[in-house]
Amino acid sequence: MIMKEFNINLDSLYSAFKNVKENHGCAGADGVTIEQFEGNLDINLRIMHNEITEQTYFHLPLLKILVDKGNGEARALCIPTVRDRVVQTAVLQLIEPVLEKEFEECSFGYRKGRSVKLAVYKIKEYYEQGYQWVVDADIDAFFDSVDHTLLLAKLKKYVSDPYIQKLIELWLKAEIWDGKSLIAPQKGIPQGSPISPILANLFLDELDEAFLKKGYKIVRYADDFIILCKKPDEAMNARQLSKQTLEKLHLQVDEEQITSFEQGFKFLGVVFVRSMIMVPFDRPKKERKILFYPDSLNIDDYLIKKRRTGNHG
């Protein structure tokens, strides 16, 4: 399905800001908080709408912060400014219905109406159908490794609007401010951007299709997936197909093993042993603790330098 050209109108920007506000989040590289942005909301959104209409909109650098994953490890997030989060969300709201129609039923992450719980139910269903063998795989540094050229080619199959294509390319290539210097990424999808989850699913849809075409049962949640088989030799073949498909996408497997329900395995934090499913006790969700938050970037100086070099995003 090819998407027709469309406009991001003022109403869609208001709707997008409402969504950004509900998701909370910190200020980006410009230091502007959601509350500060809302203080001049009408003016800010009208300026952005004019920039989009005239195709003069530009993105600002992402802010690299470190948050506690909850297991003693840190995760880097690259946060867009509130302004850029609003535009990304407006674009997301337009392309999501189109891309969702292309995604497979085996994909459970970052999708409305889908969850870890539903993924677990599907695994249980396959077990009861006799799928006892499992290829358990995790993609190595997936979000940091996505090839921009491959991703944009996939996007163009479904989104024909050249300006939307341009916006998404700008967001993928947005510079990252870490408090000391600006980094220009050559590949990867920035974790922390509203547009990133759907782009991740778009990129890995080819993986889902590769297994489904061969008749395998796959359950994928973001970059974690398992392939379920009835025989150990099928699992061996599935592992080979996994390697070949990921190489085609310029990705590598971090950890991969062939196991079974008899031996037991852990997936998405849930332990599966024979017919037993052991889910950890529900704990109240804690707000992610920020371990590192750099000083804001001097946006005026940044824009002056960009104009001088003629490299204004």
MILUMMI-895259 format. One record per residue (C-alpha): residue number from 0; y, x, z. Coordinates in Angstrom, 3 decimals, always signed. Layout:
N
site n: NUM north: Y east: X up: Z
...
***
This chain:
313
site n: 0 north: +0.000 east: +0.000 up: +0.000
site n: 1 north: +3.397 east: +1.396 up: -1.004
site n: 2 north: +6.404 east: +0.518 up: +1.077
site n: 3 north: +9.569 east: -0.637 up: -0.690
site n: 4 north: +12.944 east: +0.838 up: +0.081
site n: 5 north: +14.634 east: -0.681 up: +3.083
site n: 6 north: +17.824 east: -0.446 up: +5.101
site n: 7 north: +18.292 east: +0.411 up: +8.756
site n: 8 north: +20.810 east: -2.236 up: +9.764
site n: 9 north: +22.918 east: -2.501 up: +12.895
site n: 10 north: +20.584 east: -5.041 up: +14.496
site n: 11 north: +17.650 east: -2.671 up: +14.132
site n: 12 north: +19.650 east: +0.073 up: +15.867
site n: 13 north: +20.426 east: -2.247 up: +18.797
site n: 14 north: +16.741 east: -3.151 up: +19.005
site n: 15 north: +15.802 east: +0.529 up: +18.861
site n: 16 north: +18.232 east: +1.421 up: +21.656
site n: 17 north: +16.730 east: -1.307 up: +23.849
site n: 18 north: +13.327 east: +0.298 up: +23.327
site n: 19 north: +14.664 east: +3.795 up: +24.088
site n: 20 north: +16.288 east: +2.529 up: +27.275
site n: 21 north: +13.064 east: +0.848 up: +28.435
site n: 22 north: +11.184 east: +4.118 up: +27.932
site n: 23 north: +13.727 east: +5.955 up: +30.117
site n: 24 north: +13.596 east: +9.688 up: +29.473
site n: 25 north: +16.011 east: +12.531 up: +30.047
site n: 26 north: +19.016 east: +13.752 up: +28.103
site n: 27 north: +18.456 east: +15.879 up: +25.023
site n: 28 north: +20.038 east: +19.146 up: +23.962
site n: 29 north: +23.549 east: +17.629 up: +23.973
site n: 30 north: +23.249 east: +16.661 up: +27.651
site n: 31 north: +24.055 east: +12.987 up: +26.945
site n: 32 north: +22.019 east: +10.618 up: +29.123
site n: 33 north: +20.914 east: +7.109 up: +28.178
site n: 34 north: +23.496 east: +5.703 up: +30.595
site n: 35 north: +26.302 east: +7.760 up: +29.061
site n: 36 north: +25.266 east: +6.755 up: +25.542
site n: 37 north: +25.192 east: +3.098 up: +26.586
site n: 38 north: +28.724 east: +3.414 up: +27.997
site n: 39 north: +30.001 east: +3.514 up: +24.381
site n: 40 north: +27.059 east: +1.735 up: +22.819
site n: 41 north: +28.851 east: -0.357 up: +20.202
site n: 42 north: +30.913 east: +2.572 up: +18.937
site n: 43 north: +27.923 east: +4.968 up: +18.985
site n: 44 north: +25.673 east: +2.598 up: +17.049
site n: 45 north: +28.350 east: +1.748 up: +14.497
site n: 46 north: +29.013 east: +5.442 up: +13.862
site n: 47 north: +25.267 east: +6.041 up: +13.435
site n: 48 north: +24.946 east: +3.029 up: +11.142
site n: 49 north: +27.755 east: +4.338 up: +8.939
site n: 50 north: +26.137 east: +7.786 up: +8.807
site n: 51 north: +22.794 east: +6.273 up: +7.807
site n: 52 north: +24.380 east: +3.961 up: +5.217
site n: 53 north: +26.313 east: +6.852 up: +3.683
site n: 54 north: +23.305 east: +9.160 up: +4.127
site n: 55 north: +25.372 east: +11.659 up: +6.109
site n: 56 north: +23.298 east: +11.346 up: +9.289
site n: 57 north: +22.240 east: +14.690 up: +10.745
site n: 58 north: +19.850 east: +15.531 up: +13.561
site n: 59 north: +20.587 east: +17.698 up: +16.561
site n: 60 north: +18.161 east: +20.285 up: +17.986
site n: 61 north: +15.319 east: +19.231 up: +20.258
site n: 62 north: +15.353 east: +20.242 up: +23.918
site n: 63 north: +12.221 east: +22.085 up: +25.058
site n: 64 north: +11.219 east: +21.183 up: +28.614
site n: 65 north: +8.065 east: +21.829 up: +30.636
site n: 66 north: +6.383 east: +19.017 up: +32.568
site n: 67 north: +3.481 east: +19.026 up: +34.997
site n: 68 north: +0.308 east: +17.680 up: +33.361
site n: 69 north: -0.975 east: +16.712 up: +36.802
site n: 70 north: -3.805 east: +19.258 up: +36.773
site n: 71 north: -1.791 east: +22.332 up: +37.645
site n: 72 north: -0.978 east: +23.089 up: +34.014
site n: 73 north: +2.325 east: +22.725 up: +32.187
site n: 74 north: +2.939 east: +20.889 up: +28.932
site n: 75 north: +5.861 east: +21.616 up: +26.633
site n: 76 north: +7.767 east: +18.592 up: +25.353
site n: 77 north: +10.473 east: +18.738 up: +22.718
site n: 78 north: +12.958 east: +15.962 up: +23.446
site n: 79 north: +15.396 east: +14.598 up: +20.843
site n: 80 north: +18.882 east: +13.542 up: +21.879
site n: 81 north: +19.304 east: +9.868 up: +22.801
site n: 82 north: +21.144 east: +9.397 up: +19.507
site n: 83 north: +18.237 east: +10.804 up: +17.507
site n: 84 north: +15.668 east: +8.875 up: +19.568
site n: 85 north: +17.418 east: +5.650 up: +18.574
site n: 86 north: +17.277 east: +6.453 up: +14.849
site n: 87 north: +13.653 east: +7.614 up: +15.089
site n: 88 north: +12.690 east: +4.408 up: +16.885
site n: 89 north: +14.456 east: +2.286 up: +14.260
site n: 90 north: +12.482 east: +4.051 up: +11.526
site n: 91 north: +9.277 east: +3.737 up: +13.542
site n: 92 north: +9.733 east: -0.025 up: +13.891
site n: 93 north: +9.981 east: -0.285 up: +10.109
site n: 94 north: +7.101 east: +1.962 up: +9.032
site n: 95 north: +4.646 east: +1.125 up: +11.820
site n: 96 north: +3.449 east: -2.229 up: +10.350
site n: 97 north: +2.789 east: -0.525 up: +7.005
site n: 98 north: +0.901 east: +2.492 up: +8.356
site n: 99 north: -1.058 east: +0.448 up: +10.903
site n: 100 north: -2.746 east: -1.403 up: +8.042
site n: 101 north: -4.061 east: +1.909 up: +6.749
site n: 102 north: -5.508 east: +3.162 up: +10.036
site n: 103 north: -9.172 east: +2.775 up: +10.943
site n: 104 north: -10.708 east: +0.730 up: +13.755
site n: 105 north: -12.126 east: +3.913 up: +15.305
site n: 106 north: -8.649 east: +5.176 up: +16.265
site n: 107 north: -7.580 east: +4.149 up: +19.776
site n: 108 north: -4.622 east: +6.384 up: +20.711
site n: 109 north: -0.914 east: +5.548 up: +20.382
site n: 110 north: -1.589 east: +2.093 up: +18.953
site n: 111 north: -0.494 east: -1.298 up: +20.211
site n: 112 north: -3.348 east: -3.319 up: +21.667
site n: 113 north: -5.595 east: -0.263 up: +21.948
site n: 114 north: -6.402 east: +1.888 up: +24.944
site n: 115 north: -8.775 east: +4.298 up: +26.625
site n: 116 north: -10.599 east: +1.299 up: +28.107
site n: 117 north: -11.302 east: -0.168 up: +24.656
site n: 118 north: -12.491 east: +3.240 up: +23.429
site n: 119 north: -14.933 east: +3.382 up: +26.364
site n: 120 north: -16.239 east: -0.113 up: +25.566
site n: 121 north: -16.829 east: +0.925 up: +21.948
site n: 122 north: -18.793 east: +4.020 up: +23.042
site n: 123 north: -20.931 east: +1.840 up: +25.323
site n: 124 north: -21.548 east: -0.549 up: +22.429
site n: 125 north: -22.741 east: +2.291 up: +20.183
site n: 126 north: -25.030 east: +3.593 up: +22.951
site n: 127 north: -26.666 east: +0.175 up: +23.224
site n: 128 north: -27.187 east: +0.231 up: +19.436
site n: 129 north: -29.215 east: +3.427 up: +19.744
site n: 130 north: -26.609 east: +6.105 up: +19.121
site n: 131 north: -27.815 east: +8.584 up: +21.742
site n: 132 north: -26.534 east: +11.897 up: +20.347
site n: 133 north: -22.918 east: +12.983 up: +20.520
site n: 134 north: -20.723 east: +15.588 up: +18.857
site n: 135 north: -17.881 east: +16.109 up: +21.325
site n: 136 north: -14.860 east: +17.837 up: +19.747
site n: 137 north: -11.302 east: +18.784 up: +20.573
site n: 138 north: -8.831 east: +20.086 up: +17.983
site n: 139 north: -7.210 east: +23.397 up: +18.842
site n: 140 north: -3.438 east: +23.052 up: +19.480
site n: 141 north: -3.272 east: +20.026 up: +17.192
site n: 142 north: +0.376 east: +19.048 up: +17.662
site n: 143 north: +1.527 east: +22.640 up: +17.141
site n: 144 north: -0.639 east: +23.145 up: +14.053
site n: 145 north: +0.070 east: +20.206 up: +11.736
site n: 146 north: +0.939 east: +21.349 up: +8.221
site n: 147 north: +4.275 east: +19.759 up: +7.222
site n: 148 north: +3.527 east: +19.779 up: +3.490
site n: 149 north: +0.203 east: +17.970 up: +3.956
site n: 150 north: +1.724 east: +15.445 up: +6.359
site n: 151 north: +4.679 east: +14.617 up: +4.109
site n: 152 north: +2.331 east: +14.179 up: +1.143
site n: 153 north: +0.323 east: +11.650 up: +3.169
site n: 154 north: +3.515 east: +9.856 up: +4.202
site n: 155 north: +4.694 east: +9.499 up: +0.596
site n: 156 north: +1.530 east: +7.573 up: -0.284
site n: 157 north: +2.709 east: +4.676 up: +1.869
site n: 158 north: +6.458 east: +5.125 up: +2.344
site n: 159 north: +8.255 east: +5.365 up: -0.992
site n: 160 north: +11.817 east: +5.239 up: +0.346
site n: 161 north: +13.188 east: +8.760 up: -0.355
site n: 162 north: +15.768 east: +8.603 up: +2.439
site n: 163 north: +13.149 east: +7.714 up: +5.064
site n: 164 north: +11.022 east: +10.572 up: +3.749
site n: 165 north: +14.020 east: +12.884 up: +4.106
site n: 166 north: +14.729 east: +11.733 up: +7.682
site n: 167 north: +11.153 east: +12.346 up: +8.793
site n: 168 north: +11.134 east: +15.780 up: +7.164
site n: 169 north: +14.371 east: +16.625 up: +9.013
site n: 170 north: +12.831 east: +15.555 up: +12.317
site n: 171 north: +9.700 east: +17.618 up: +11.698
site n: 172 north: +11.771 east: +20.707 up: +10.953
site n: 173 north: +14.364 east: +20.137 up: +13.701
site n: 174 north: +15.348 east: +23.296 up: +15.552
site n: 175 north: +14.233 east: +23.618 up: +19.178
site n: 176 north: +16.573 east: +24.734 up: +21.966
site n: 177 north: +14.777 east: +26.439 up: +24.865
site n: 178 north: +17.897 east: +27.352 up: +26.846
site n: 179 north: +18.270 east: +30.790 up: +25.282
site n: 180 north: +17.795 east: +30.492 up: +21.542
site n: 181 north: +17.146 east: +28.094 up: +18.680
site n: 182 north: +13.673 east: +28.119 up: +17.157
site n: 183 north: +12.935 east: +26.752 up: +13.675
site n: 184 north: +9.335 east: +25.456 up: +13.606
site n: 185 north: +7.289 east: +26.191 up: +10.502
site n: 186 north: +4.597 east: +23.643 up: +11.361
site n: 187 north: +3.644 east: +21.106 up: +14.004
site n: 188 north: +4.678 east: +17.682 up: +15.274
site n: 189 north: +7.049 east: +17.761 up: +18.265
site n: 190 north: +5.495 east: +16.152 up: +21.329
site n: 191 north: +8.204 east: +14.036 up: +22.926
site n: 192 north: +9.658 east: +12.443 up: +19.771
site n: 193 north: +9.206 east: +8.665 up: +19.254
site n: 194 north: +8.060 east: +9.181 up: +15.657
site n: 195 north: +5.389 east: +11.781 up: +16.491
site n: 196 north: +2.437 east: +9.618 up: +17.645
site n: 197 north: +2.259 east: +7.580 up: +14.448
site n: 198 north: +2.585 east: +10.752 up: +12.357
site n: 199 north: -0.322 east: +12.252 up: +14.309
site n: 200 north: -2.486 east: +9.225 up: +13.532
site n: 201 north: -1.445 east: +9.325 up: +9.882
site n: 202 north: -2.448 east: +12.979 up: +9.624
site n: 203 north: -5.863 east: +12.431 up: +11.250
site n: 204 north: -6.678 east: +9.244 up: +9.351
site n: 205 north: -8.385 east: +11.439 up: +6.754
site n: 206 north: -10.723 east: +12.707 up: +9.484
site n: 207 north: -11.656 east: +9.145 up: +10.453
site n: 208 north: -12.297 east: +8.188 up: +6.844
site n: 209 north: -14.479 east: +11.244 up: +6.192
site n: 210 north: -16.934 east: +10.224 up: +8.916
site n: 211 north: -16.871 east: +6.501 up: +8.196
site n: 212 north: -17.640 east: +7.114 up: +4.507
site n: 213 north: -20.765 east: +9.037 up: +5.546
site n: 214 north: -21.847 east: +6.236 up: +7.869
site n: 215 north: -21.129 east: +8.021 up: +11.151
site n: 216 north: -19.753 east: +6.307 up: +14.244
site n: 217 north: -16.573 east: +8.015 up: +15.434
site n: 218 north: -14.280 east: +7.223 up: +18.352
site n: 219 north: -10.953 east: +9.050 up: +18.276
site n: 220 north: -8.102 east: +9.038 up: +20.752
site n: 221 north: -5.252 east: +11.160 up: +19.389
site n: 222 north: -6.714 east: +14.644 up: +18.816
site n: 223 north: -9.836 east: +14.089 up: +20.951
site n: 224 north: -12.849 east: +12.575 up: +19.228
site n: 225 north: -16.600 east: +12.143 up: +19.436
site n: 226 north: -19.133 east: +11.378 up: +16.709
site n: 227 north: -22.154 east: +9.324 up: +17.703
site n: 228 north: -25.524 east: +9.743 up: +15.988
site n: 229 north: -29.078 east: +8.442 up: +16.379
site n: 230 north: -30.827 east: +11.767 up: +15.755
site n: 231 north: -30.077 east: +15.408 up: +16.635
site n: 232 north: -30.217 east: +16.521 up: +12.997
site n: 233 north: -27.583 east: +13.890 up: +12.149
site n: 234 north: -25.425 east: +15.380 up: +14.900
site n: 235 north: -25.818 east: +18.852 up: +13.351
site n: 236 north: -24.695 east: +17.509 up: +9.977
site n: 237 north: -21.790 east: +15.670 up: +11.628
site n: 238 north: -20.625 east: +18.878 up: +13.288
site n: 239 north: -20.600 east: +20.619 up: +9.918
site n: 240 north: -18.635 east: +17.751 up: +8.366
site n: 241 north: -16.162 east: +17.976 up: +11.244
site n: 242 north: -15.573 east: +21.662 up: +10.586
site n: 243 north: -15.181 east: +21.166 up: +6.827
site n: 244 north: -12.753 east: +18.240 up: +7.174
site n: 245 north: -10.590 east: +19.994 up: +9.743
site n: 246 north: -10.448 east: +23.151 up: +7.609
site n: 247 north: -9.226 east: +20.989 up: +4.739
site n: 248 north: -6.425 east: +19.811 up: +7.041
site n: 249 north: -5.680 east: +23.423 up: +8.069
site n: 250 north: -6.898 east: +22.694 up: +11.605
site n: 251 north: -9.511 east: +24.305 up: +13.835
site n: 252 north: -11.841 east: +23.023 up: +16.533
site n: 253 north: -11.073 east: +24.296 up: +20.034
site n: 254 north: -14.265 east: +23.167 up: +21.718
site n: 255 north: -17.230 east: +21.440 up: +20.123
site n: 256 north: -20.696 east: +20.726 up: +21.442
site n: 257 north: -23.713 east: +18.610 up: +20.620
site n: 258 north: -24.885 east: +16.675 up: +23.625
site n: 259 north: -26.506 east: +13.340 up: +24.448
site n: 260 north: -26.213 east: +10.444 up: +26.825
site n: 261 north: -29.346 east: +11.793 up: +28.525
site n: 262 north: -27.565 east: +15.078 up: +29.276
site n: 263 north: -24.265 east: +13.395 up: +29.992
site n: 264 north: -20.765 east: +14.206 up: +28.775
site n: 265 north: -17.127 east: +13.617 up: +29.626
site n: 266 north: -14.650 east: +12.057 up: +27.221
site n: 267 north: -11.107 east: +10.837 up: +27.953
site n: 268 north: -11.651 east: +11.512 up: +31.639
site n: 269 north: -14.704 east: +9.223 up: +31.737
site n: 270 north: -18.241 east: +10.491 up: +32.429
site n: 271 north: -21.108 east: +9.006 up: +30.396
site n: 272 north: -24.707 east: +9.512 up: +31.634
site n: 273 north: -27.409 east: +7.363 up: +30.089
site n: 274 north: -26.218 east: +3.772 up: +30.541
site n: 275 north: -23.850 east: +4.709 up: +33.354
site n: 276 north: -20.114 east: +4.967 up: +32.881
site n: 277 north: -18.251 east: +6.682 up: +35.692
site n: 278 north: -14.530 east: +6.062 up: +35.667
site n: 279 north: -12.248 east: +7.891 up: +38.106
site n: 280 north: -10.542 east: +5.778 up: +40.731
site n: 281 north: -7.271 east: +4.305 up: +39.569
site n: 282 north: -4.379 east: +6.184 up: +41.028
site n: 283 north: -0.789 east: +5.050 up: +40.989
site n: 284 north: +1.004 east: +6.588 up: +38.041
site n: 285 north: +3.401 east: +9.293 up: +39.089
site n: 286 north: +6.513 east: +10.165 up: +37.192
site n: 287 north: +5.996 east: +13.430 up: +35.379
site n: 288 north: +7.494 east: +16.280 up: +37.342
site n: 289 north: +9.804 east: +18.424 up: +35.223
site n: 290 north: +9.027 east: +22.091 up: +35.816
site n: 291 north: +11.685 east: +23.536 up: +33.537
site n: 292 north: +14.833 east: +21.920 up: +32.152
site n: 293 north: +17.198 east: +24.272 up: +30.284
site n: 294 north: +20.970 east: +24.079 up: +30.183
site n: 295 north: +22.463 east: +21.933 up: +27.432
site n: 296 north: +23.333 east: +23.432 up: +24.073
site n: 297 north: +27.015 east: +23.744 up: +23.180
site n: 298 north: +26.954 east: +21.172 up: +20.388
site n: 299 north: +30.484 east: +21.898 up: +19.140
site n: 300 north: +29.661 east: +25.580 up: +18.624
site n: 301 north: +26.335 east: +24.643 up: +17.054
site n: 302 north: +27.957 east: +22.311 up: +14.508
site n: 303 north: +30.668 east: +24.843 up: +13.647
site n: 304 north: +28.016 east: +27.485 up: +12.898
site n: 305 north: +26.032 east: +25.008 up: +10.805
site n: 306 north: +29.079 east: +24.133 up: +8.721
site n: 307 north: +29.850 east: +27.806 up: +8.165
site n: 308 north: +26.329 east: +28.501 up: +6.930
site n: 309 north: +26.191 east: +25.280 up: +4.902
site n: 310 north: +22.937 east: +24.426 up: +6.656
site n: 311 north: +23.916 east: +21.135 up: +8.239
site n: 312 north: +20.806 east: +19.042 up: +8.952
***
